[in-house]
């Protein structure tokens, strides 16, 4: 007898409990994490346009995720998506992993719908 196991994939709605992506004033707060500095505060807030915030939210909403047991500490970003409530997370862009701070669960983005290229764009825009 052969039993196959299909990896379960999750949507953004599955990850973000009770999320309402249709609220009017949705925002993204993004902090770059720099552990190589000598300063006490390793988080630096990035100024990103409303347009880029909405693009990030739409991309995240369309993404597909897979639960992972990988626990990374190489985070590049701390991001909070604010919809009907706030959803904070750490992001490791190199490994395409995010950790939801509300649940401490790790997920790999398997279909990111340009999410990481938008993060890179946001990083570049905030430096200008």
Phi, psi and omega per residue, in radians:
X1 nan 2.350 -3.134
X2 -1.953 2.202 3.101
X3 -2.005 2.190 3.109
X4 -1.827 2.557 -3.123
X5 -2.093 2.052 3.140
X6 -1.643 2.259 3.054
X7 -1.106 2.251 3.139
X8 -1.391 2.358 3.058
X9 -1.879 2.706 -3.058
X10 -2.198 2.622 3.032
X11 -1.696 3.007 3.089
X12 -1.081 -0.616 3.106
X13 -1.108 -0.635 3.101
X14 -1.152 -0.686 -3.088
X15 -1.301 -0.797 -3.037
X16 -1.697 1.712 -3.048
X17 -1.005 2.224 3.122
X18 1.070 0.434 -3.122
X19 -1.209 2.400 3.054
X20 -2.094 1.763 -3.104
X21 -1.349 0.014 -3.091
X22 -1.828 0.251 3.088
X23 -1.245 2.731 -3.043
X24 -1.269 -0.782 -3.007
X25 -1.867 0.924 3.105
X26 -1.276 2.486 -3.114
X27 -2.441 2.878 3.019
X28 -2.235 2.255 2.983
X29 -1.899 2.237 -3.030
X30 -2.241 2.265 3.073
X31 -2.119 2.338 3.023
X32 -1.441 2.424 3.121
X33 -1.861 2.161 3.139
X34 -2.233 1.779 -3.134
X35 -1.551 -0.031 -3.126
X36 -1.570 0.028 -3.117
X37 -1.646 2.830 3.108
X38 -1.585 0.024 -3.117
X39 -1.391 2.736 3.125
X40 -1.220 -0.651 -3.095
X41 -1.619 1.900 -3.112
X42 -1.476 -0.099 -3.116
X43 -1.740 2.243 3.028
X44 -2.172 2.142 -3.092
X45 -1.217 2.394 3.126
X46 -1.778 2.305 3.072
X47 -1.520 2.007 3.135
X48 -2.185 2.553 -3.070
X49 -1.179 2.749 3.069
X50 -1.016 -0.681 3.140
X51 -1.066 -0.818 3.127
X52 -1.150 -0.652 3.081
X53 -1.024 -0.806 -3.134
X54 -1.157 -0.654 3.090
X55 -1.111 -0.717 3.106
X56 -1.100 -0.767 -3.138
X57 -1.104 -0.796 -3.140
X58 -1.106 -0.730 3.132
X59 -1.126 -0.767 3.114
X60 -1.079 -0.745 -3.122
X61 -1.068 -0.596 -3.105
X62 -1.556 -0.160 -3.071
X63 -1.238 2.824 3.066
X64 -2.114 2.435 -3.014
X65 -2.202 2.739 3.058
X66 -2.308 2.295 3.115
X67 -1.114 2.455 3.137
X68 -2.361 2.624 3.091
X69 -1.579 -0.093 -3.129
X70 -1.159 2.175 3.076
X71 -1.930 1.846 -3.103
X72 -1.717 2.716 3.008
X73 -2.147 0.096 -3.128
X74 -1.583 1.011 -3.118
X75 -1.337 2.441 3.057
X76 -1.723 -0.548 -2.989
X77 -2.410 2.642 2.848
X78 -2.039 2.097 -3.067
X79 -2.168 2.452 3.020
X80 -2.151 2.098 3.027
X81 -1.661 2.096 3.133
X82 -1.853 1.994 3.114
X83 -2.047 -2.020 3.012
X84 -1.345 -0.276 2.999
X85 -2.652 3.049 -3.111
X86 -1.644 2.463 -3.139
X87 -2.214 1.581 -3.130
X88 -1.424 2.592 3.130
X89 -2.734 2.702 2.960
X90 -1.751 2.550 -3.101
X91 -2.243 2.285 3.004
X92 -1.892 1.718 -3.034
X93 -1.249 -0.493 3.134
X94 -1.106 -0.763 -3.111
X95 -1.723 0.020 3.140
X96 0.970 0.839 -3.124
X97 -2.128 2.467 3.008
X98 -2.241 2.612 3.110
X99 -2.111 2.069 3.120
X100 -1.340 2.161 -3.076
X101 -1.276 -0.458 3.135
X102 -1.201 -0.537 -3.069
X103 -2.091 -0.219 -3.067
X104 1.050 0.509 3.093
X105 -1.683 2.520 3.141
X106 -1.838 2.414 3.122
X107 -2.366 2.508 3.030
X108 -1.751 2.361 3.054
X109 -1.427 2.041 -3.111
X110 -1.757 -0.427 2.980
X111 -2.365 1.766 -2.940
X112 -1.635 -0.110 3.115
X113 0.829 0.845 3.075
X114 1.213 0.259 -3.109
X115 -0.989 -0.816 -3.077
X116 -1.278 -0.561 3.050
X117 -1.208 -0.582 3.048
X118 -1.178 -0.648 3.064
X119 -1.084 -0.749 3.116
X120 -1.109 -0.740 3.097
X121 -1.057 -0.752 3.116
X122 -1.080 -0.674 3.117
X123 -1.132 -0.802 3.120
X124 -1.102 -0.787 -3.131
X125 -1.090 -0.632 -3.095
X126 -1.272 -0.347 -3.137
X127 -1.515 -0.175 -3.117
X128 -1.635 nan nan
